[in-house]
Amino acid sequence: MRDMSRLANAPMNTAIEQGANGPSPHSLVFNYGPLLTGPELWNNLAYRSGAALRQAARRGTTPVKVFSIPGRKGLFARTADVDVWLASLPKTEPDCVVATKKIT
């Protein structure tokens, strides 16, 4: 097993990753760590599947930089980059209305 203790004291890189008391419990960094991969990555980037993310990466159309790591399978992205991208999206009202009456 690899010694990860050196990472515990590593400085965080962005304002989103580190607030006054460390990462916000609502941030992706707090929940997932410094890198996203797999379903966490493609779901947070709003792709329907891993295949859709791979195709977008081949085309160079992903909203954040995705990369591979030698010796590891799959694509990766910095969690802070995904957090910044999500925060940059316009806040809109939902297109649907919740029904308040019971339909019989």
N, CA, C and O of each residue as an XYZ file, in Angstrom:
416
protein
N       0.838     -1.182      0.000
C       0.000      0.000      0.000
C       0.878      1.239      0.000
O       1.878      1.297      0.716
N       0.505      2.237     -0.806
C       1.313      3.437     -0.921
C       1.053      4.381      0.237
O      -0.063      4.469      0.748
N       2.109      5.093      0.647
C       1.996      6.068      1.739
C       1.404      7.357      1.188
O       2.051      8.041      0.395
N       0.187      7.701      1.594
C      -0.493      8.900      1.109
C      -0.416     10.047      2.117
O      -1.032     11.090      1.899
N       0.320      9.881      3.204
C       0.365     10.903      4.241
C       0.956     12.212      3.731
O       0.595     13.282      4.221
N       1.859     12.144      2.756
C       2.448     13.375      2.234
C       1.404     14.230      1.516
O       1.548     15.450      1.441
N       0.348     13.591      0.984
C      -0.693     14.334      0.298
C      -1.607     15.076      1.265
O      -2.227     16.073      0.893
N      -1.692     14.603      2.485
C      -2.587     15.230      3.465
C      -2.169     16.661      3.762
O      -3.020     17.501      4.056
N      -0.879     16.956      3.693
C      -0.397     18.301      3.989
C      -0.063     19.100      2.744
O       0.492     20.194      2.844
N      -0.394     18.566      1.555
C      -0.099     19.277      0.313
C      -0.980     20.512      0.210
O      -2.153     20.454      0.578
N      -0.448     21.631     -0.281
C      -1.253     22.844     -0.415
C      -2.310     22.684     -1.497
O      -2.080     22.007     -2.499
N      -3.446     23.294     -1.301
C      -4.507     23.276     -2.307
C      -4.241     24.402     -3.291
O      -3.623     25.406     -2.937
N      -4.708     24.239     -4.529
C      -4.302     25.140     -5.598
C      -5.250     26.293     -5.891
O      -4.792     27.331     -6.368
N      -6.539     26.165     -5.632
C      -7.460     27.208     -6.048
C      -8.345     27.651     -4.890
O      -8.447     26.985     -3.860
N      -8.977     28.797     -5.099
C      -9.876     29.339     -4.080
C     -11.078     28.436     -3.881
O     -11.600     28.345     -2.770
N     -11.528     27.767     -4.932
C     -12.673     26.876     -4.790
C     -12.295     25.677     -3.944
O     -13.099     25.208     -3.138
N     -11.081     25.174     -4.118
C     -10.660     24.008     -3.353
C     -10.507     24.332     -1.875
O     -10.752     23.473     -1.028
N     -10.108     25.548     -1.553
C      -9.791     25.842     -0.164
C     -10.462     27.143      0.266
O     -10.173     28.212     -0.271
N     -11.353     27.036      1.233
C     -11.945     28.210      1.837
C     -11.164     28.538      3.096
O     -10.047     28.052      3.272
N     -11.728     29.351      3.971
C     -11.057     29.729      5.206
C     -10.809     28.511      6.098
O      -9.801     28.449      6.801
N     -11.724     27.551      6.068
C     -11.601     26.355      6.913
C     -11.407     25.091      6.086
O     -11.817     24.012      6.515
N     -10.792     25.197      4.907
C     -10.594     24.045      4.041
C     -11.693     23.968      3.000
O     -12.472     24.910      2.857
N     -11.772     22.861      2.269
C     -12.773     22.737      1.215
C     -14.186     22.760      1.776
O     -14.448     22.220      2.850
N     -15.086     23.388      1.042
C     -16.491     23.419      1.436
C     -17.081     22.017      1.332
O     -16.762     21.285      0.395
N     -17.938     21.631      2.277
C     -18.573     20.308      2.195
C     -19.445     20.162      0.958
O     -19.825     19.045      0.605
N     -19.772     21.272      0.290
C     -20.605     21.231     -0.909
C     -19.773     21.193     -2.179
O     -20.331     21.078     -3.270
N     -18.459     21.287     -2.068
C     -17.623     21.296     -3.260
C     -17.321     19.874     -3.719
O     -17.352     18.928     -2.931
N     -17.033     19.747     -5.001
C     -16.663     18.443     -5.539
C     -15.353     17.962     -4.948
O     -15.173     16.764     -4.727
N     -14.429     18.892     -4.688
C     -13.129     18.520     -4.136
C     -13.303     17.845     -2.783
O     -12.635     16.851     -2.499
N     -14.178     18.364     -1.959
C     -14.435     17.775     -0.641
C     -14.980     16.357     -0.795
O     -14.601     15.454     -0.049
N     -15.877     16.168     -1.775
C     -16.538     14.872     -1.936
C     -15.732     13.846     -2.711
O     -15.825     12.653     -2.424
N     -14.932     14.284     -3.701
C     -14.260     13.342     -4.588
C     -12.742     13.395     -4.548
O     -12.101     12.484     -5.073
N     -12.143     14.400     -3.960
C     -10.695     14.517     -3.979
C     -10.214     15.320     -5.177
O     -11.032     15.929     -5.867
N      -8.911     15.340     -5.447
C      -8.355     16.234     -6.467
C      -8.614     15.811     -7.910
O      -8.525     16.648     -8.809
N      -8.932     14.535     -8.162
C      -9.178     14.072     -9.528
C     -10.514     13.374     -9.635
O     -10.938     12.668     -8.720
N     -11.177     13.580    -10.772
C     -12.408     12.865    -11.082
C     -12.131     11.890    -12.210
O     -11.344     12.189    -13.108
N     -12.761     10.739    -12.175
C     -12.686      9.751    -13.238
C     -13.952      8.920    -13.220
O     -14.726      8.991    -12.265
N     -14.171      8.148    -14.245
C     -15.315      7.245    -14.285
C     -16.647      7.967    -14.270
O     -16.754      9.091    -14.760
N     -17.679      7.317    -13.704
C     -19.020      7.916    -13.694
C     -19.079      9.282    -13.010
O     -19.876     10.135    -13.400
N     -18.244      9.492    -11.996
C     -18.248     10.805    -11.334
C     -17.846     11.897    -12.323
O     -18.393     13.000    -12.283
N     -16.905     11.603    -13.202
C     -16.457     12.586    -14.189
C     -17.513     12.808    -15.251
O     -17.929     13.945    -15.471
N     -17.959     11.751    -15.916
C     -18.892     11.993    -17.011
C     -20.258     12.460    -16.551
O     -20.935     13.170    -17.295
N     -20.689     12.093    -15.361
C     -21.960     12.625    -14.844
C     -21.854     14.115    -14.534
O     -22.759     14.880    -14.866
N     -20.752     14.538    -13.896
C     -20.600     15.950    -13.552
C     -20.378     16.825    -14.778
O     -20.647     18.026    -14.732
N     -19.892     16.247    -15.874
C     -19.736     17.003    -17.118
C     -20.973     16.886    -18.004
O     -20.978     17.391    -19.127
N     -22.016     16.228    -17.516
C     -23.313     16.102    -18.194
C     -23.252     15.268    -19.459
O     -23.968     15.545    -20.422
N     -22.389     14.230    -19.467
C     -22.395     13.271    -20.571
C     -23.246     12.085    -20.167
O     -23.326     11.748    -18.986
N     -23.885     11.448    -21.144
C     -24.778     10.333    -20.857
C     -24.044      9.050    -20.532
O     -24.599      8.158    -19.892
N     -22.778      8.951    -20.977
C     -22.027      7.716    -20.747
C     -20.532      7.995    -20.851
O     -20.103      9.061    -21.292
N     -19.764      7.013    -20.436
C     -18.322      7.109    -20.578
C     -17.913      7.156    -22.044
O     -16.944      7.829    -22.397
N     -18.652      6.441    -22.908
C     -18.356      6.458    -24.344
C     -18.562      7.855    -24.923
O     -17.789      8.291    -25.776
N     -19.593      8.556    -24.468
C     -19.834      9.923    -24.946
C     -18.699     10.855    -24.518
O     -18.281     11.721    -25.287
N     -18.205     10.679    -23.295
C     -17.072     11.492    -22.834
C     -15.830     11.182    -23.660
O     -15.116     12.100    -24.066
N     -15.562      9.905    -23.916
C     -14.380      9.543    -24.710
C     -14.459     10.132    -26.113
O     -13.455     10.609    -26.642
N     -15.637     10.105    -26.715
C     -15.800     10.671    -28.055
C     -15.574     12.181    -28.035
O     -14.911     12.718    -28.923
N     -16.116     12.868    -27.037
C     -15.902     14.313    -26.920
C     -14.425     14.625    -26.700
O     -13.911     15.609    -27.231
N     -13.744     13.788    -25.917
C     -12.311     14.001    -25.689
C     -11.526     13.829    -26.984
O     -10.610     14.603    -27.260
N     -11.878     12.822    -27.782
C     -11.214     12.626    -29.078
C     -11.420     13.831    -29.982
O     -10.518     14.224    -30.721
N     -12.619     14.418    -29.920
C     -12.938     15.585    -30.751
C     -12.390     16.887    -30.180
O     -12.345     17.904    -30.872
N     -11.973     16.852    -28.912
C     -11.476     18.064    -28.262
C     -12.582     19.025    -27.860
O     -12.367     20.237    -27.836
N     -13.770     18.499    -27.542
C     -14.913     19.355    -27.226
C     -15.360     19.284    -25.770
O     -16.454     19.748    -25.448
N     -14.553     18.723    -24.889
C     -14.933     18.678    -23.478
C     -14.839     20.078    -22.873
O     -13.982     20.862    -23.281
N     -15.692     20.406    -21.917
C     -15.676     21.747    -21.334
C     -14.478     22.012    -20.414
O     -14.175     23.165    -20.105
N     -13.809     20.960    -19.986
C     -12.597     21.092    -19.169
C     -11.534     20.177    -19.773
O     -11.847     19.289    -20.565
N     -10.294     20.397    -19.399
C      -9.210     19.556    -19.893
C      -9.314     18.171    -19.267
O      -9.342     18.033    -18.044
N      -9.370     17.151    -20.115
C      -9.332     15.766    -19.638
C      -8.032     15.141    -20.127
O      -7.502     15.532    -21.167
N      -7.529     14.186    -19.389
C      -6.231     13.609    -19.711
C      -6.183     12.166    -19.247
O      -7.008     11.722    -18.449
N      -5.199     11.444    -19.765
C      -4.969     10.079    -19.312
C      -3.727     10.076    -18.435
O      -2.898     10.982    -18.503
N      -3.615      9.055    -17.621
C      -2.458      8.885    -16.747
C      -1.794      7.582    -17.152
O      -2.454      6.543    -17.192
N      -0.497      7.613    -17.455
C       0.190      6.381    -17.862
C       0.015      5.279    -16.807
O       0.187      5.503    -15.609
N      -0.329      4.098    -17.290
C      -0.507      2.959    -16.390
C      -1.881      2.876    -15.753
O      -2.152      1.948    -14.991
N      -2.757      3.832    -16.054
C      -4.122      3.825    -15.503
C      -5.121      3.834    -16.645
O      -4.865      4.425    -17.694
N      -6.253      3.186    -16.447
C      -7.293      3.170    -17.474
C      -8.210      4.368    -17.299
O      -8.401      4.857    -16.186
N      -8.767      4.832    -18.386
C      -9.781      5.873    -18.343
C      -9.237      7.276    -18.467
O      -8.033      7.500    -18.595
N     -10.167      8.215    -18.426
C      -9.849      9.638    -18.503
C      -9.993     10.267    -17.132
O     -10.759      9.796    -16.291
N      -9.247     11.336    -16.919
C      -9.238     12.050    -15.651
C      -9.393     13.540    -15.909
O      -9.084     14.020    -16.999
N      -9.867     14.267    -14.914
C      -9.917     15.728    -14.945
C      -9.704     16.234    -13.527
O     -10.046     15.563    -12.553
N      -9.130     17.432    -13.429
C      -8.969     18.035    -12.110
C     -10.352     18.409    -11.582
O     -11.136     19.058    -12.275
N     -10.635     18.006    -10.387
C     -11.935     18.269     -9.778
C     -12.202     19.770     -9.691
O     -13.332     20.207     -9.911
N     -11.179     20.563     -9.375
C     -11.354     22.012     -9.271
C     -11.770     22.609    -10.613
O     -12.567     23.546    -10.645
N     -11.242     22.079    -11.730
C     -11.634     22.573    -13.053
C     -13.111     22.303    -13.320
O     -13.815     23.159    -13.856
N     -13.578     21.115    -12.948
C     -14.992     20.759    -13.124
C     -15.849     21.645    -12.225
O     -16.913     22.100    -12.644
N     -15.402     21.895    -11.000
C     -16.128     22.760    -10.063
C     -16.274     24.175    -10.634
O     -17.351     24.766    -10.561
N     -15.199     24.711    -11.197
C     -15.230     26.056    -11.797
C     -16.182     26.071    -12.984
O     -16.968     27.006    -13.138
N     -16.119     25.038    -13.828
C     -17.007     24.972    -14.991
C     -18.470     24.930    -14.556
O     -19.302     25.641    -15.119
N     -18.791     24.105    -13.560
C     -20.169     24.024    -13.077
C     -20.639     25.360    -12.515
O     -21.785     25.757    -12.728
N     -19.759     26.053    -11.799
C     -20.115     27.351    -11.225
C     -20.330     28.408    -12.312
O     -21.054     29.380    -12.100
N     -19.698     28.216    -13.476
C     -19.818     29.203    -14.560
C     -21.105     29.042    -15.361
O     -21.459     29.930    -16.136
N     -21.805     27.934    -15.191
C     -23.032     27.708    -15.938
C     -24.114     28.668    -15.469
O     -24.194     28.981    -14.281
N     -24.950     29.139    -16.395
C     -26.022     30.048    -15.981
C     -27.024     29.332    -15.092
O     -27.360     28.168    -15.309
N     -27.483     30.043    -14.106
C     -28.497     29.486    -13.215
C     -29.855     29.754    -13.839
O     -30.248     30.906    -14.020
N     -30.573     28.680    -14.169
C     -31.871     28.819    -14.824
C     -32.938     28.133    -14.006
O     -32.655     27.265    -13.180
N     -34.158     28.535    -14.248
C     -35.302     27.902    -13.607
C     -35.564     26.573    -14.307
O     -35.330     26.460    -15.511
N     -36.042     25.572    -13.586
C     -36.347     24.298    -14.237
C     -37.464     24.472    -15.264
O     -38.358     25.300    -15.087
N     -37.406     23.691    -16.327
C     -38.406     23.771    -17.394
C     -39.721     23.092    -17.031
O     -40.737     23.316    -17.688
N     -39.708     22.273    -15.999
C     -40.924     21.555    -15.654
C     -41.537     22.139    -14.385
O     -40.868     22.792    -13.584
N     -42.824     21.882    -14.234
C     -43.556     22.343    -13.057
C     -43.978     21.111    -12.268
O     -44.478     20.144    -12.842
N     -43.781     21.144    -10.976
C     -44.172     20.032    -10.133
C     -45.669     20.073     -9.901
O     -46.222     21.104     -9.518
N     -46.324     18.939    -10.137
C     -47.765     18.877     -9.949
C     -48.100     18.968     -8.467
O     -47.478     18.301     -7.640
N     -49.090     19.797     -8.135
C     -49.487     19.948     -6.738
C     -50.774     19.213     -6.428
O     -51.117     19.042     -5.258
N     -51.506     18.766     -7.465
C     -52.736     18.030     -7.249
C     -52.516     16.562     -7.547
O     -51.746     16.200     -8.436
N     -53.197     15.734     -6.799
C     -53.108     14.302     -7.041
C     -53.912     13.978     -8.290
O     -55.086     14.329     -8.405
N     -53.250     13.298     -9.224
C     -53.930     12.939    -10.473
C     -54.593     11.590    -10.271
O     -53.954     10.621     -9.860
N     -55.912     11.542    -10.573
C     -56.645     10.274    -10.398
C     -57.157      9.752    -11.702
O     -57.794      8.699    -11.739
